[in-house]
Amino acid sequence: MKLGLLFYFISISISICRGIFGSANGWLIDHLDNYYIFSINLAARRQGDVCAAHGDTGVEQMLIMDLKDGGAAALNDIRTGGGEEDILDSRGMADLDVGVGAGTSNMAKKRKIVEEMDEKAHDTSIKVAVARDADLFEQIGKDIYLDLVDHDKVWSLCLEKQMPFTRVKEEVAREFGVPVECQRFWTWAKRQNHTYRPYRPLTRLEETQSVGQLRAVYNKYDNAEAELNLFLESVIGPDLQPIPPPSISEEDILVFFKLYDPVKLQLRYVGSLYVRSSQKPTEIVSKLNEKVGFSPDEEIELYEEIKFERHHELEFDPCVMCARLDIKTSFGCSQIKDGDIICFQKVFEAGDKDKYPNIPSFLEHVYYSQVVHFRSKGKPEEDAFTLELSKLHTYDDVADRVAKRLDMDDPSKIRFSPHNVNLNRPDCDFPIEYPFEGNLVDMLGTSNEGYDILYYEVLDVPLLDLQCQKTLKVAFYHATTAKEEPVIHSISLHEQSTVEDVLNEIKKKVNVSPPDAELRLLLLYRHRIYKVFRLWERIVFIHDTWVLRAEKIPEEEKDLKPGYRRIHVYHFIKEAQQKRGLQQVKNFGEPFFMIIHEDETLAAIKPRIQCKLAVPDDEFSNLRFAYVCDERRQYLQDSDILSRRYERTTYDDWEAPFLGLEHPE
């Protein structure tokens, strides 16, 4: 009765959690349900109940018989997801504190409890994964090439640590139709060379132990936490029915075999054999040939798959070791032991077009193979094509293959940019520098999955020349009206080129009339003309981010007559904040130069300004004109003579006072 009452309260607690958290937090309820079943099993064991041997379902069924006064109904409601409100109402337990913050939205506490439940379940259960020959036939050559099997893709079951190993054998017999007496299980071990192979068969004594005891024994050989990985050895007799495995001695070695076809470039698993330590490979050649359908006297080459390294810091030294076996040396002298892998192939005379004529070259190929998705930098949203490359390829190797794919003659004009996985776009500001000392993995940024995208662009000049080049973004104006929309041009020249060279390139890109018209290059900063470059200045000193403008020099500016002055004209509005007691001005729009004559009034130059701005009378009438020097404004009248304001001509452009056109706020 105490046990039944205990689970009655547990069931009520679970019901309250369902009501509080709802379907949106189903993940929490699933954990609570699992913990509920775990609690039943734990309590049953504490009561001396032997139901644990029957599994979770057996425990529940036996306990339901003891859960009187609504206990069984509560359990049924919990498992079917219904009846929570009825249970709470009939028992009057709606305010029960279940220890997960009932009536509160503090999800941190709830998650903490779930984590504690997971830890308890983790401490009391073990995943048993059973690999079979069928798994090796299925995976090798498709999912994997090196080693034997991916244990995440084989049949498995989860048992409590106290469960006897005989339960595993019963489940295997039920699942695969292999009688218990026809099963032999091998444990796995991780070797010093990082391979993972069958280690030795379980003894009869070990098979009488619990799965928890077996896991503890082999934990020092296998780093797979909370898992017991096994290999099932089963033998099929002449009548295609399972038969008991053969008895083995200390001299017998279980070896796994793979066959490589250098013509089809295919590797597949062909089964396992017991060889004796004193035997030589020549003694099993006919048996191997028979196994794969070769003629008995077919000459074959045998290689031992020794190791491969799993690490991100790829070196140029081979990480795959596959050594040819001396067929005249015994397996024992060649240090062949249980779980080793021998690959074999027909003797093959390689031609010039045969990429991987033998097993070592093929295994290195598949180990270093990397499929890369290439995207044009101009269309970064979609893949242009994919290529299968090697992780050891250099920048030049990758460029060569991309050039062939693009049908280009000069791969040196291809530049790559890495993928920014967070922004899902190229790192435009950080193209891969050339020459590049790393390999493909370094170009991709990492060897993790998902980092398999490279962006490419085709340049006008080779990359080495580009290192000495400078690219400037220059906006061109015809300088007729300020309403004209600029056109941005990219000018790439050697860094020792001059401003005159830049302007000559501009002339090639735009229609300048007359063709021999003189151009000038301006540096703009905060909508003011900061500098007029001299033709002889080197572009190496021009920063890539500067705002540059090229324009035709008006005829009236080429040779200024006595009494004529060139002044700066800027647009501005007044800002609300003040600095040093002065209301600040904020410039905007396109600045320009204006020629004023001696004794010319503001009223006289207004028509030229309006023509330059190309604005209607009503808009132009809203402008106010001011003489601005060092942020100080002096508003002008139509009768003011401007030449008296701009008498000094020794200012640099960046500090020159300007004629300000104040726009309404």
C-alpha positions, 0 to 999 in steps of 0.5 A: 500500500505504501508503494501504491500511495507513493506512485499515486502522488507521483502520478498526480504530480505529473498531471499537474505538470502537464496542466501547467506547462501545456503542449508547448513544453512537451519536451519537459513532460516527456522527460518527466514521464521517463523519470516516472517510469524510472522511479517505478523501477527504482522503487520496485528494486528497493522493495525487493521486487524482481520485476526488473528482470521483465523490463519496464513494461513488466514492472509497470504491469506488476505495479499496476496490480498494487496501485489500488484506490485509483493508482492504476487509473492515474497511471493510465491517464498519465500514459494516454495524456488525458484525465488530468483535470478529473484526477485533480478535482477528485482528489483535491490535490490541485495545489500540490507542490511537485518540486518544479515550481508549480504555478511559476514561469521560472523555466530555469528551475524546470530545466535544472530538474530535467537535467538532474533526471537525465543524469540519474537515468544516464547513471542507471542505463546503458546503450548496447549497440550490436554491429553485424556482418550485414552492417559492414556490408551495408556501410563500407564503400557507401557511408564509410571507407576506413575502419569497419562500421559507424555504431550510430547506424547499427541496431541498439537497445537501452538497458539498465545496468543491472540487466543480465547480458542474457537479455541482450542475447534474447533480444538479438535472437528475437530481432535477427533470428539467430539462436542464442547458442549460435551467437558469439559477441566480440567487444570493441577497443580503441587502439593507440593508433586511433582505430576502433576494432573488435578486441576479443570474444566474450567468455561464457563467464562474462556472458553471465554478468550484467551489462553494467559489469561488462561495461565497467570491465571494458571501459579502459579499452573503449572511451564510448561513455555509457555505451557497450559496443559489440560485434555479433559473429554468426555463421550460416551453414550449408542449409542457409541456417545459423550454426554455432561459430567454430571453436577457436584457439589462441592461434586463431585470428579474426581478420576482416577483408575488403576488396578494391576495384581500381577500374571502377574505383570501388571498395567493398566489404567481402566478409571475415576469416579466421587465419592462424598466426603461423599461416602465410597469406599465400595459403589463403589466396585461393579462399579469398579468390573464391569468396569474391568470384575470382579464378583460384589462381588469380594473382592478388595484392594484399594490404593491411589497413593500419591507421588513419588520423582524425584531426583538423590540423592537416599536415602534408605527411600522409595521415592514412597508413596502408602497408602492403603485406609480404605474402611469404611472411606469416600473419604472426610475424606481420603482427596481424591480430584480432580485428585487423583489416586486410584489403586486397585487389587484383594485380593492376598495371596502372596507366597514365589516366588511372588516378588511384591504381592501388588501395593506399592511393584510393584510401588517401583519396577518400580520406582527404576528399572534400566536396566544395560548393562554389558560388559566384561573388556576383550571385552569392545566394546560389551554387554555381557548381560543385567540385570534388577536391582534396583537402590538401589542395593548394590555392593554385590547385583549386584555381586550376580546377575552377578555371577548367570548370569555367573554361578559362585559360588563366587561373591566376585571375581567379580570386576566392573569398571564404563563407561567413556562416553567421551571415550566410554570405561571403566575407567581401572585405577579407578575400583570401590573400595570395600567395596563400600558404595553407591548403583547402581546409584553411581556405574553407576556414574549418573542416567542420560540416557546413563550411564547404562554400567558396566564392569566386570572382574573375579579375581583369589582371592576375592575382600577383599583379593585383597585389601591387594594384589599387582600386578606387571608387570614383563618382563622375559628374559632367558638372552641368547641373547639381541634379545629375545622378553620378555614375560610380566607376571602379578604377584599378591601376598600379599603386604607383600610378598618378591621379592623371592616370586615374582621370585618363581611365575615367575618360575611357569609361565615360563620354566626355565632350570634347574628348580632350577636356580636362578633368579633376579629382576631388576628395569629399568629406562630410559633403564638403570639398576637402581637397583637389588632387594634383595630377602628379600625386601617387594613388598609393596614398589615396585611401580605399574608403575615401569619397572621390569625385571626378568632373570636367573643369569648366572653361571659366575656371581654367584661367581665372581673370584678375578679380575673379575668385573660385568659392565653395558652395555647400548645402546645409541645415541648422542643427538643434545642438550647440557647440561653444555657444554656436548653433551647428550646421549640418552639410548635405548634398553635393558641394560644388565650385562657383566663380564670382566676379569682382564687385558682383552682388549676391543678387547677380550670382543667384541666377547662376546658382539656380541654374546649377541646382536646376530647381524651380523658382518656388523652391529656390526662393526658400533658400537663405544664403550665408557666409560660413567660416569656422562654423560661424554664419553671417546671413547675406543680403542681395546687395552684399558684394561677395568678393569682399567676403572672399578676399583671401585666396590662400586657404586650403580647400578643407578650411576655406570659408564657403557660401552656404545655402540654408534649406528649411528644416 
